[in-house]
């Protein structure tokens, strides 16, 4: 085992170590990018959930408004029974006036 062979081995070992260091650095960069992507996906999901919640609130408000309109329509629309009573009362009053 000569000094030349030992020197070649050390040179190869140094090159391998340098390559390993570069690969490790690339792996670290890839992991960092993956983490950033996961964070962006999480933020996007959060915004989507917030939008869905706002849409749900809007639907609920619309439903409440529809209910209030329905109640108003119900109050504005006289029931047949009340209308019949009023007509009967008007008829009685007219009869009394005619009798007088």
N, CA, C and O atoms as a GROMACS GRO file, in nm:
protein
  400
    1UNK      N    1   0.086  -0.118   0.000
    1UNK     CA    2   0.000   0.000   0.000
    1UNK      C    3   0.090   0.123   0.000
    1UNK      O    4   0.154   0.156   0.100
    2UNK      N    5   0.095   0.191  -0.114
    2UNK     CA    6   0.192   0.299  -0.128
    2UNK      C    7   0.134   0.432  -0.084
    2UNK      O    8   0.013   0.445  -0.064
    3UNK      N    9   0.222   0.530  -0.069
    3UNK     CA   10   0.178   0.664  -0.034
    3UNK      C   11   0.087   0.722  -0.140
    3UNK      O   12  -0.005   0.798  -0.111
    4UNK      N   13   0.114   0.685  -0.265
    4UNK     CA   14   0.032   0.734  -0.376
    4UNK      C   15  -0.110   0.680  -0.365
    4UNK      O   16  -0.207   0.753  -0.386
    5UNK      N   17  -0.122   0.552  -0.333
    5UNK     CA   18  -0.255   0.492  -0.318
    5UNK      C   19  -0.328   0.554  -0.199
    5UNK      O   20  -0.448   0.581  -0.206
    6UNK      N   21  -0.257   0.577  -0.093
    6UNK     CA   22  -0.317   0.639   0.024
    6UNK      C   23  -0.366   0.779  -0.009
    6UNK      O   24  -0.474   0.821   0.034
    7UNK      N   25  -0.285   0.851  -0.086
    7UNK     CA   26  -0.324   0.986  -0.125
    7UNK      C   27  -0.447   0.983  -0.214
    7UNK      O   28  -0.536   1.066  -0.200
    8UNK      N   29  -0.453   0.885  -0.307
    8UNK     CA   30  -0.571   0.872  -0.394
    8UNK      C   31  -0.696   0.839  -0.312
    8UNK      O   32  -0.804   0.891  -0.336
    9UNK      N   33  -0.678   0.752  -0.214
    9UNK     CA   34  -0.790   0.714  -0.128
    9UNK      C   35  -0.842   0.834  -0.049
    9UNK      O   36  -0.963   0.854  -0.035
   10UNK      N   37  -0.748   0.913   0.003
   10UNK     CA   38  -0.789   1.032   0.078
   10UNK      C   39  -0.860   1.132  -0.013
   10UNK      O   40  -0.956   1.197   0.028
   11UNK      N   41  -0.813   1.142  -0.136
   11UNK     CA   42  -0.875   1.234  -0.232
   11UNK      C   43  -1.017   1.188  -0.266
   11UNK      O   44  -1.110   1.269  -0.273
   12UNK      N   45  -1.031   1.057  -0.286
   12UNK     CA   46  -1.164   1.001  -0.315
   12UNK      C   47  -1.259   1.021  -0.196
   12UNK      O   48  -1.376   1.056  -0.212
   13UNK      N   49  -1.203   0.997  -0.075
   13UNK     CA   50  -1.284   1.015   0.045
   13UNK      C   51  -1.329   1.160   0.060
   13UNK      O   52  -1.442   1.187   0.098
   14UNK      N   53  -1.241   1.252   0.030
   14UNK     CA   54  -1.273   1.395   0.038
   14UNK      C   55  -1.382   1.430  -0.064
   14UNK      O   56  -1.474   1.506  -0.033
   15UNK      N   57  -1.371   1.374  -0.185
   15UNK     CA   58  -1.471   1.400  -0.289
   15UNK      C   59  -1.607   1.345  -0.247
   15UNK      O   60  -1.711   1.408  -0.267
   16UNK      N   61  -1.605   1.224  -0.189
   16UNK     CA   62  -1.730   1.162  -0.144
   16UNK      C   63  -1.794   1.244  -0.030
   16UNK      O   64  -1.915   1.263  -0.026
   17UNK      N   65  -1.708   1.291   0.060
   17UNK     CA   66  -1.758   1.372   0.172
   17UNK      C   67  -1.820   1.502   0.120
   17UNK      O   68  -1.924   1.546   0.169
   18UNK      N   69  -1.755   1.563   0.021
   18UNK     CA   70  -1.807   1.686  -0.038
   18UNK      C   71  -1.941   1.660  -0.106
   18UNK      O   72  -2.034   1.740  -0.095
   19UNK      N   73  -1.950   1.548  -0.178
   19UNK     CA   74  -2.075   1.512  -0.247
   19UNK      C   75  -2.187   1.486  -0.145
   19UNK      O   76  -2.301   1.528  -0.164
   20UNK      N   77  -2.151   1.416  -0.037
   20UNK     CA   78  -2.249   1.388   0.068
   20UNK      C   79  -2.300   1.518   0.130
   20UNK      O   80  -2.419   1.532   0.157
   21UNK      N   81  -2.209   1.613   0.151
   21UNK     CA   82  -2.246   1.742   0.208
   21UNK      C   83  -2.342   1.817   0.115
   21UNK      O   84  -2.439   1.876   0.161
   22UNK      N   85  -2.313   1.814  -0.016
   22UNK     CA   86  -2.400   1.880  -0.113
   22UNK      C   87  -2.538   1.815  -0.117
   22UNK      O   88  -2.640   1.883  -0.124
   23UNK      N   89  -2.540   1.680  -0.113
   23UNK     CA   90  -2.667   1.606  -0.114
   23UNK      C   91  -2.750   1.638   0.011
   23UNK      O   92  -2.871   1.656   0.003
   24UNK      N   93  -2.682   1.645   0.126
   24UNK     CA   94  -2.749   1.678   0.251
   24UNK      C   95  -2.810   1.818   0.244
   24UNK      O   96  -2.921   1.841   0.293
   25UNK      N   97  -2.736   1.911   0.184
   25UNK     CA   98  -2.784   2.048   0.169
   25UNK      C   99  -2.908   2.053   0.080
   25UNK      O  100  -3.005   2.123   0.110
   26UNK      N  101  -2.904   1.977  -0.031
   26UNK     CA  102  -3.020   1.971  -0.121
   26UNK      C  103  -3.141   1.911  -0.050
   26UNK      O  104  -3.253   1.957  -0.065
   27UNK      N  105  -3.115   1.807   0.029
   27UNK     CA  106  -3.223   1.744   0.104
   27UNK      C  107  -3.285   1.842   0.203
   27UNK      O  108  -3.407   1.845   0.220
   28UNK      N  109  -3.201   1.921   0.267
   28UNK     CA  110  -3.248   2.021   0.362
   28UNK      C  111  -3.334   2.126   0.291
   28UNK      O  112  -3.438   2.167   0.342
   29UNK      N  113  -3.288   2.169   0.171
   29UNK     CA  114  -3.366   2.266   0.093
   29UNK      C  115  -3.501   2.208   0.054
   29UNK      O  116  -3.603   2.277   0.063
   30UNK      N  117  -3.502   2.082   0.009
   30UNK     CA  118  -3.626   2.016  -0.032
   30UNK      C  119  -3.723   2.005   0.086
   30UNK      O  120  -3.843   2.028   0.071
   31UNK      N  121  -3.671   1.970   0.202
   31UNK     CA  122  -3.754   1.959   0.323
   31UNK      C  123  -3.814   2.094   0.358
   31UNK      O  124  -3.931   2.104   0.396
   32UNK      N  125  -3.733   2.200   0.345
   32UNK     CA  126  -3.780   2.335   0.374
   32UNK      C  127  -3.890   2.375   0.277
   32UNK      O  128  -3.991   2.433   0.318
   33UNK      N  129  -3.871   2.345   0.147
   33UNK     CA  130  -3.973   2.376   0.048
   33UNK      C  131  -4.101   2.299   0.074
   33UNK      O  132  -4.211   2.352   0.059
   34UNK      N  133  -4.087   2.173   0.113
   34UNK     CA  134  -4.203   2.090   0.145
   34UNK      C  135  -4.280   2.148   0.263
   34UNK      O  136  -4.403   2.150   0.264
   35UNK      N  137  -4.206   2.196   0.361
   35UNK     CA  138  -4.268   2.258   0.479
   35UNK      C  139  -4.344   2.384   0.440
   35UNK      O  140  -4.455   2.408   0.487
   36UNK      N  141  -4.282   2.466   0.353
   36UNK     CA  142  -4.348   2.588   0.305
   36UNK      C  143  -4.476   2.555   0.231
   36UNK      O  144  -4.579   2.621   0.249
   37UNK      N  145  -4.470   2.452   0.145
   37UNK     CA  146  -4.587   2.411   0.069
   37UNK      C  147  -4.699   2.364   0.162
   37UNK      O  148  -4.816   2.398   0.142
   38UNK      N  149  -4.663   2.286   0.262
   38UNK     CA  150  -4.762   2.238   0.359
   38UNK      C  151  -4.828   2.355   0.432
   38UNK      O  152  -4.948   2.355   0.457
   39UNK      N  153  -4.746   2.456   0.465
   39UNK     CA  154  -4.797   2.574   0.534
   39UNK      C  155  -4.895   2.650   0.444
   39UNK      O  156  -5.000   2.696   0.489
   40UNK      N  157  -4.860   2.661   0.315
   40UNK     CA  158  -4.949   2.730   0.220
   40UNK      C  159  -5.080   2.654   0.202
   40UNK      O  160  -5.186   2.715   0.195
   41UNK      N  161  -5.072   2.523   0.194
   41UNK     CA  162  -5.192   2.440   0.181
   41UNK      C  163  -5.280   2.456   0.304
   41UNK      O  164  -5.403   2.468   0.293
   42UNK      N  165  -5.218   2.457   0.421
   42UNK     CA  166  -5.292   2.473   0.546
   42UNK      C  167  -5.362   2.608   0.550
   42UNK      O  168  -5.478   2.618   0.590
   43UNK      N  169  -5.289   2.713   0.507
   43UNK     CA  170  -5.347   2.848   0.506
   43UNK      C  171  -5.463   2.856   0.406
   43UNK      O  172  -5.566   2.919   0.434
   44UNK      N  173  -5.446   2.791   0.291
   44UNK     CA  174  -5.551   2.789   0.189
   44UNK      C  175  -5.676   2.718   0.241
   44UNK      O  176  -5.788   2.763   0.219
   45UNK      N  177  -5.655   2.606   0.311
   45UNK     CA  178  -5.767   2.531   0.369
   45UNK      C  179  -5.839   2.615   0.474
   45UNK      O  180  -5.962   2.612   0.483
   46UNK      N  181  -5.761   2.689   0.552
   46UNK     CA  182  -5.819   2.775   0.655
   46UNK      C  183  -5.906   2.884   0.592
   46UNK      O  184  -6.015   2.912   0.639
   47UNK      N  185  -5.855   2.944   0.483
   47UNK     CA  186  -5.932   3.048   0.414
   47UNK      C  187  -6.058   2.990   0.352
   47UNK      O  188  -6.164   3.054   0.352
   48UNK      N  189  -6.046   2.868   0.298
   48UNK     CA  190  -6.163   2.803   0.239
   48UNK      C  191  -6.268   2.774   0.346
   48UNK      O  192  -6.388   2.793   0.324
   49UNK      N  193  -6.223   2.728   0.462
   49UNK     CA  194  -6.316   2.701   0.572
   49UNK      C  195  -6.386   2.829   0.617
   49UNK      O  196  -6.505   2.828   0.648
   50UNK      N  197  -6.310   2.939   0.622
   50UNK     CA  198  -6.367   3.068   0.663
   50UNK      C  199  -6.472   3.113   0.560
   50UNK      O  200  -6.577   3.165   0.597
   51UNK      N  201  -6.441   3.094   0.431
   51UNK     CA  202  -6.536   3.131   0.326
   51UNK      C  203  -6.664   3.049   0.337
   51UNK      O  204  -6.774   3.101   0.322
   52UNK      N  205  -6.648   2.920   0.364
   52UNK     CA  206  -6.764   2.832   0.378
   52UNK      C  207  -6.848   2.874   0.499
   52UNK      O  208  -6.971   2.871   0.495
   53UNK      N  209  -6.779   2.913   0.606
   53UNK     CA  210  -6.850   2.958   0.727
   53UNK      C  211  -6.929   3.085   0.698
   53UNK      O  212  -7.043   3.100   0.742
   54UNK      N  213  -6.867   3.178   0.622
   54UNK     CA  214  -6.936   3.302   0.587
   54UNK      C  215  -7.055   3.274   0.496
   54UNK      O  216  -7.161   3.336   0.510
   55UNK      N  217  -7.038   3.180   0.404
   55UNK     CA  218  -7.147   3.143   0.314
   55UNK      C  219  -7.262   3.082   0.395
   55UNK      O  220  -7.379   3.108   0.368
   56UNK      N  221  -7.226   3.000   0.494
   56UNK     CA  222  -7.328   2.939   0.579
   56UNK      C  223  -7.404   3.044   0.660
   56UNK      O  224  -7.526   3.038   0.673
   57UNK      N  225  -7.328   3.143   0.713
   57UNK     CA  226  -7.392   3.253   0.786
   57UNK      C  227  -7.485   3.331   0.695
   57UNK      O  228  -7.595   3.371   0.736
   58UNK      N  229  -7.441   3.354   0.572
   58UNK     CA  230  -7.523   3.427   0.475
   58UNK      C  231  -7.651   3.351   0.444
   58UNK      O  232  -7.759   3.410   0.437
   59UNK      N  233  -7.639   3.219   0.427
   59UNK     CA  234  -7.757   3.135   0.402
   59UNK      C  235  -7.853   3.141   0.520
   59UNK      O  236  -7.975   3.145   0.502
   60UNK      N  237  -7.797   3.141   0.641
   60UNK     CA  238  -7.880   3.148   0.761
   60UNK      C  239  -7.955   3.280   0.768
   60UNK      O  240  -8.073   3.284   0.803
   61UNK      N  241  -7.885   3.390   0.735
   61UNK     CA  242  -7.949   3.522   0.735
   61UNK      C  243  -8.059   3.530   0.629
   61UNK      O  244  -8.165   3.588   0.652
   62UNK      N  245  -8.032   3.471   0.512
   62UNK     CA  246  -8.133   3.468   0.407
   62UNK      C  247  -8.256   3.390   0.452
   62UNK      O  248  -8.369   3.430   0.426
   63UNK      N  249  -8.232   3.279   0.520
   63UNK     CA  250  -8.341   3.197   0.570
   63UNK      C  251  -8.424   3.275   0.673
   63UNK      O  252  -8.547   3.269   0.672
   64UNK      N  253  -8.356   3.349   0.761
   64UNK     CA  254  -8.425   3.431   0.860
   64UNK      C  255  -8.509   3.539   0.791
   64UNK      O  256  -8.623   3.565   0.830
   65UNK      N  257  -8.452   3.601   0.687
   65UNK     CA  258  -8.524   3.704   0.613
   65UNK      C  259  -8.649   3.645   0.546
   65UNK      O  260  -8.756   3.705   0.550
   66UNK      N  261  -8.633   3.527   0.486
   66UNK     CA  262  -8.747   3.460   0.422
   66UNK      C  263  -8.856   3.431   0.524
   66UNK      O  264  -8.975   3.444   0.496
   67UNK      N  265  -8.813   3.391   0.644
   67UNK     CA  266  -8.909   3.360   0.750
   67UNK      C  267  -8.984   3.487   0.793
   67UNK      O  268  -9.105   3.484   0.815
   68UNK      N  269  -8.911   3.598   0.805
   68UNK     CA  270  -8.974   3.724   0.843
   68UNK      C  271  -9.072   3.772   0.735
   68UNK      O  272  -9.179   3.822   0.766
   69UNK      N  273  -9.033   3.755   0.608
   69UNK     CA  274  -9.123   3.793   0.498
   69UNK      C  275  -9.249   3.708   0.502
   69UNK      O  276  -9.360   3.758   0.483
   70UNK      N  277  -9.231   3.579   0.528
   70UNK     CA  278  -9.346   3.489   0.537
   70UNK      C  279  -9.439   3.530   0.650
   70UNK      O  280  -9.561   3.529   0.635
   71UNK      N  281  -9.380   3.567   0.764
   71UNK     CA  282  -9.461   3.613   0.878
   71UNK      C  283  -9.536   3.740   0.843
   71UNK      O  284  -9.654   3.756   0.877
   72UNK      N  285  -9.468   3.832   0.774
   72UNK     CA  286  -9.532   3.958   0.734
   72UNK      C  287  -9.646   3.932   0.639
   72UNK      O  288  -9.754   3.991   0.653
   73UNK      N  289  -9.625   3.844   0.543
   73UNK     CA  290  -9.731   3.809   0.448
   73UNK      C  291  -9.850   3.750   0.521
   73UNK      O  292  -9.966   3.777   0.488
   74UNK      N  293  -9.820   3.668   0.619
   74UNK     CA  294  -9.927   3.604   0.696
   74UNK      C  295 -10.009   3.708   0.773
   74UNK      O  296 -10.131   3.698   0.783
   75UNK      N  297  -9.940   3.809   0.827
   75UNK     CA  298 -10.010   3.914   0.902
   75UNK      C  299 -10.091   4.004   0.808
   75UNK      O  300 -10.199   4.051   0.844
   76UNK      N  301 -10.038   4.029   0.690
   76UNK     CA  302 -10.107   4.116   0.595
   76UNK      C  303 -10.229   4.047   0.535
   76UNK      O  304 -10.327   4.113   0.499
   77UNK      N  305 -10.224   3.919   0.524
   77UNK     CA  306 -10.331   3.845   0.460
   77UNK      C  307 -10.437   3.809   0.564
   77UNK      O  308 -10.409   3.729   0.653
   78UNK      N  309 -10.559   3.866   0.555
   78UNK     CA  310 -10.661   3.834   0.655
   78UNK      C  311 -10.710   3.690   0.641
   78UNK      O  312 -10.722   3.637   0.530
   79UNK      N  313 -10.738   3.630   0.753
   79UNK     CA  314 -10.786   3.493   0.747
   79UNK      C  315 -10.930   3.491   0.696
   79UNK      O  316 -11.004   3.587   0.721
   80UNK      N  317 -10.973   3.386   0.625
   80UNK     CA  318 -11.111   3.378   0.576
   80UNK      C  319 -11.215   3.394   0.686
   80UNK      O  320 -11.322   3.451   0.665
   81UNK      N  321 -11.182   3.344   0.804
   81UNK     CA  322 -11.275   3.352   0.916
   81UNK      C  323 -11.296   3.497   0.957
   81UNK      O  324 -11.410   3.540   0.977
   82UNK      N  325 -11.186   3.576   0.969
   82UNK     CA  326 -11.198   3.717   1.008
   82UNK      C  327 -11.270   3.796   0.900
   82UNK      O  328 -11.350   3.885   0.930
   83UNK      N  329 -11.242   3.763   0.774
   83UNK     CA  330 -11.307   3.832   0.663
   83UNK      C  331 -11.456   3.804   0.663
   83UNK      O  332 -11.538   3.893   0.638
   84UNK      N  333 -11.491   3.680   0.689
   84UNK     CA  334 -11.632   3.642   0.694
   84UNK      C  335 -11.705   3.713   0.808
   84UNK      O  336 -11.818   3.758   0.791
   85UNK      N  337 -11.641   3.722   0.924
   85UNK     CA  338 -11.700   3.790   1.040
   85UNK      C  339 -11.723   3.938   1.010
   85UNK      O  340 -11.827   3.995   1.043
   86UNK      N  341 -11.622   4.000   0.945
   86UNK     CA  342 -11.634   4.142   0.911
   86UNK      C  343 -11.747   4.164   0.811
   86UNK      O  344 -11.822   4.262   0.822
   87UNK      N  345 -11.759   4.074   0.716
   87UNK     CA  346 -11.866   4.085   0.614
   87UNK      C  347 -12.003   4.070   0.680
   87UNK      O  348 -12.098   4.142   0.649
   88UNK      N  349 -12.011   3.976   0.771
   88UNK     CA  350 -12.138   3.952   0.842
   88UNK      C  351 -12.176   4.074   0.925
   88UNK      O  352 -12.292   4.113   0.929
   89UNK      N  353 -12.075   4.134   0.991
   89UNK     CA  354 -12.100   4.251   1.074
   89UNK      C  355 -12.146   4.369   0.986
   89UNK      O  356 -12.235   4.445   1.023
   90UNK      N  357 -12.084   4.382   0.871
   90UNK     CA  358 -12.122   4.489   0.778
   90UNK      C  359 -12.264   4.467   0.730
   90UNK      O  360 -12.341   4.562   0.716
   91UNK      N  361 -12.298   4.344   0.703
   91UNK     CA  362 -12.433   4.312   0.656
   91UNK      C  363 -12.536   4.345   0.764
   91UNK      O  364 -12.642   4.401   0.734
   92UNK      N  365 -12.505   4.310   0.890
   92UNK     CA  366 -12.598   4.340   1.001
   92UNK      C  367 -12.616   4.490   1.016
   92UNK      O  368 -12.726   4.539   1.037
   93UNK      N  369 -12.503   4.561   1.006
   93UNK     CA  370 -12.508   4.707   1.020
   93UNK      C  371 -12.593   4.767   0.909
   93UNK      O  372 -12.672   4.859   0.933
   94UNK      N  373 -12.576   4.716   0.788
   94UNK     CA  374 -12.655   4.766   0.673
   94UNK      C  375 -12.802   4.738   0.695
   94UNK      O  376 -12.885   4.823   0.665
   95UNK      N  377 -12.835   4.622   0.748
   95UNK     CA  378 -12.974   4.588   0.776
   95UNK      C  379 -13.034   4.682   0.878
   95UNK      O  380 -13.147   4.729   0.862
   96UNK      N  381 -12.956   4.711   0.983
   96UNK     CA  382 -13.005   4.802   1.086
   96UNK      C  383 -13.029   4.941   1.031
   96UNK      O  384 -13.127   5.007   1.066
   97UNK      N  385 -12.941   4.985   0.946
   97UNK     CA  386 -12.958   5.117   0.884
   97UNK      C  387 -13.083   5.119   0.797
   97UNK      O  388 -13.159   5.215   0.798
   98UNK      N  389 -13.102   5.012   0.723
   98UNK     CA  390 -13.220   5.004   0.638
   98UNK      C  391 -13.349   5.000   0.720
   98UNK      O  392 -13.449   5.060   0.683
   99UNK      N  393 -13.343   4.929   0.832
   99UNK     CA  394 -13.462   4.923   0.920
   99UNK      C  395 -13.491   5.060   0.976
   99UNK      O  396 -13.607   5.097   0.994
  100UNK      N  397 -13.387   5.135   1.004
  100UNK     CA  398 -13.405   5.268   1.057
  100UNK      C  399 -13.458   5.359   0.950
  100UNK      O  400 -13.480   5.478   0.976
   0.00000   0.00000   0.00000
